[in-house]
Amino acid sequence: MPPEMAAIPRPIVAHVGRLNTKIDFALLAEIARRRRDWSVVVLGPLAPVFPHEQRAEVAAFFAQPNAYHIERKRAAELPRYLRHVDVTLMAYRMVGWVVRGFPLKLFEYLAAGKPCVGAPLEENLRYRDAITIAESPNEWIAAIEHALANDSAELVRKRMALAKANSWEARAARIVELVAGTLGDMPGTAAAVEEAPT
């Protein structure tokens, strides 16, 4: 177990990634306030400056006795930390371009086999069979409670399989397949590809 996590009581719910203006610290503070029996962890580099309207929310989160911050870790180290997390979070603010962003954490969480609760980003909605979408604090807390009570080895395998199907290698292979299929449909292209120098 990483030493920073040894003293953190279970269950642990965690948001992993850059801790900047995209993160809904007000939501995280509310979860920590309402569920003192959970440890709410944020793991990643904290932005040095936040907009004025967000500073109070950030301070409110860190003021909670069951809120924890673990500093930036190298990508290769993250699996060691995720192994000791019970439920992963994608606690993003639903503002501006964030709604249409692609949360890379999604497949990192699923590759670790961990249950995930996320904000209704457009990309998250595509994977709602694998993650739980939540909006209000009540929905977030209910979703986390459900994940803590109902995880299973079968669900872990399904999450890991979905992550594998969306690995960089799998996506690159699909792109090659699509390009090859398109070129093969164009008159004279297949012969040109076969004759091209390698």
C-alpha positions in Angstrom: 0.0 0.0 0.0 1.3 3.5 -0.8 2.3 5.1 2.5 0.0 8.1 1.9 -3.0 5.8 1.8 -2.1 3.7 4.8 -3.7 6.0 7.3 -6.8 6.8 5.2 -9.9 4.9 6.5 -11.9 2.8 4.1 -14.2 3.1 2.2 -12.2 5.5 -0.1 -13.9 7.4 -2.9 -11.5 9.3 -5.1 -11.2 11.7 -8.0 -7.8 11.3 -9.7 -6.4 13.9 -12.1 -5.5 17.5 -12.3 -7.3 19.5 -9.7 -8.2 22.7 -11.5 -11.3 24.7 -12.3 -13.0 21.7 -14.0 -13.4 20.0 -10.7 -16.6 20.3 -8.7 -15.1 21.0 -5.3 -18.5 22.1 -4.0 -19.9 18.6 -4.8 -16.9 16.9 -3.2 -17.3 19.0 -0.1 -21.0 18.1 0.2 -20.3 14.4 -0.2 -17.6 14.6 2.5 -19.9 16.6 4.8 -22.9 14.3 4.4 -20.9 11.0 4.6 -18.3 11.3 7.4 -17.9 7.5 7.2 -16.3 7.9 3.8 -12.8 9.2 3.0 -13.0 11.6 0.0 -9.6 11.7 -1.7 -8.4 13.9 -4.5 -5.2 12.7 -6.1 -3.3 15.0 -8.4 -1.6 18.4 -8.7 -3.6 21.2 -7.3 -3.8 24.4 -9.4 -2.0 27.3 -7.7 -4.8 29.7 -8.4 -8.6 29.4 -8.7 -11.1 32.0 -9.8 -12.5 34.1 -6.9 -15.9 32.4 -7.0 -14.4 28.9 -6.7 -11.9 29.6 -3.9 -14.5 29.2 -1.1 -15.6 25.8 -2.6 -12.0 24.6 -2.7 -11.4 25.8 0.9 -14.7 24.1 2.0 -13.6 20.8 0.7 -10.2 20.8 2.3 -11.8 21.9 5.6 -13.7 18.6 5.9 -12.1 16.2 8.4 -12.5 13.3 6.0 -11.1 15.1 2.9 -7.6 14.0 1.8 -5.2 15.3 -0.9 -2.4 13.2 -2.4 0.0 15.1 -4.6 0.8 14.4 -8.2 2.0 10.9 -9.1 3.6 9.5 -12.2 1.2 7.6 -14.5 3.0 4.4 -13.8 2.3 4.7 -10.1 -1.4 5.3 -10.3 -2.4 1.6 -10.4 -0.9 1.2 -6.9 -3.2 3.9 -5.6 -6.3 2.9 -7.5 -6.0 -0.6 -6.1 -6.9 0.8 -2.7 -9.8 3.0 -3.9 -13.3 1.6 -3.5 -15.2 3.9 -5.9 -13.7 6.3 -8.4 -15.2 9.7 -9.2 -15.4 12.0 -12.2 -16.5 15.0 -10.3 -16.5 17.6 -13.1 -18.4 20.9 -13.2 -21.0 21.0 -15.9 -19.8 24.3 -17.4 -18.6 25.5 -20.8 -16.4 23.2 -22.9 -16.0 20.7 -20.0 -19.4 19.2 -20.9 -18.0 18.1 -24.3 -14.5 17.1 -23.0 -13.3 13.5 -23.1 -12.4 12.3 -19.6 -9.3 10.1 -20.1 -9.7 9.0 -16.5 -12.7 6.9 -17.6 -10.7 4.1 -19.1 -8.0 4.3 -16.5 -10.6 3.7 -13.8 -12.2 0.9 -15.8 -8.8 -0.7 -16.5 -8.4 -0.9 -12.8 -11.8 -2.6 -12.6 -13.2 0.0 -10.2 -16.8 1.2 -10.1 -17.1 4.8 -11.3 -19.6 7.6 -10.7 -19.4 10.5 -13.1 -21.0 13.8 -14.1 -23.2 13.7 -17.2 -20.5 14.7 -19.7 -21.5 13.9 -23.3 -18.8 11.2 -23.5 -19.7 9.7 -20.2 -23.3 9.2 -21.4 -22.0 6.9 -24.1 -20.7 4.5 -21.4 -23.6 4.6 -19.0 -23.8 0.8 -19.0 -20.3 0.8 -17.3 -20.5 3.8 -15.1 -23.2 5.5 -13.1 -24.2 9.0 -14.1 -25.1 11.4 -11.3 -26.1 15.1 -11.2 -27.4 16.2 -7.8 -25.6 15.5 -4.5 -28.4 13.1 -3.6 -27.8 11.2 -6.8 -24.0 11.1 -6.3 -24.4 9.8 -2.7 -26.9 7.2 -3.7 -24.7 6.0 -6.7 -21.7 5.7 -4.4 -23.6 3.8 -1.8 -24.9 1.4 -4.5 -21.4 0.9 -5.9 -20.0 0.2 -2.5 -22.7 -2.4 -1.8 -23.0 -4.1 -5.1 -19.6 -4.5 -6.7 -18.6 -8.0 -7.9 -15.9 -9.9 -9.7 -18.1 -10.1 -12.8 -18.5 -6.4 -12.9 -14.8 -5.9 -12.4 -14.1 -8.2 -15.4 -16.7 -6.3 -17.6 -15.1 -3.0 -16.8 -11.6 -4.2 -17.6 -12.8 -5.8 -20.9 -14.4 -2.4 -21.9 -11.1 -0.6 -21.1 -9.1 -3.1 -23.1 -11.5 -2.7 -26.1 -10.8 1.1 -25.9 -7.0 0.9 -25.4 -4.8 3.0 -27.6 -3.7 -0.2 -29.4 -7.3 -1.2 -30.1 -8.3 2.2 -31.3 -5.3 2.5 -33.6 -6.1 -0.9 -35.1 -9.7 0.2 -35.7 -8.4 3.4 -37.4 -6.2 1.3 -39.7 -9.1 -1.0 -40.4 -11.4 1.9 -41.4 -8.7 3.6 -43.5 -7.9 0.4 -45.3 -11.6 -0.3 -45.9 -12.1 3.2 -47.4 -9.1 3.0 -49.6 -10.1 -0.5 -50.8 -13.5 1.0 -51.9 -11.9 3.6 -54.1 -11.3 2.6 -57.8 -7.6 1.8 -58.5 -6.5 2.5 -54.9 -6.0 -1.1 -53.8 -3.5 -1.7 -56.6 -1.7 1.5 -55.9 -1.4 0.6 -52.2 0.0 -2.9 -53.1 2.6 -1.4 -55.5 3.7 1.4 -53.1 7.3 1.1 -51.9 7.7 0.0 -48.3 
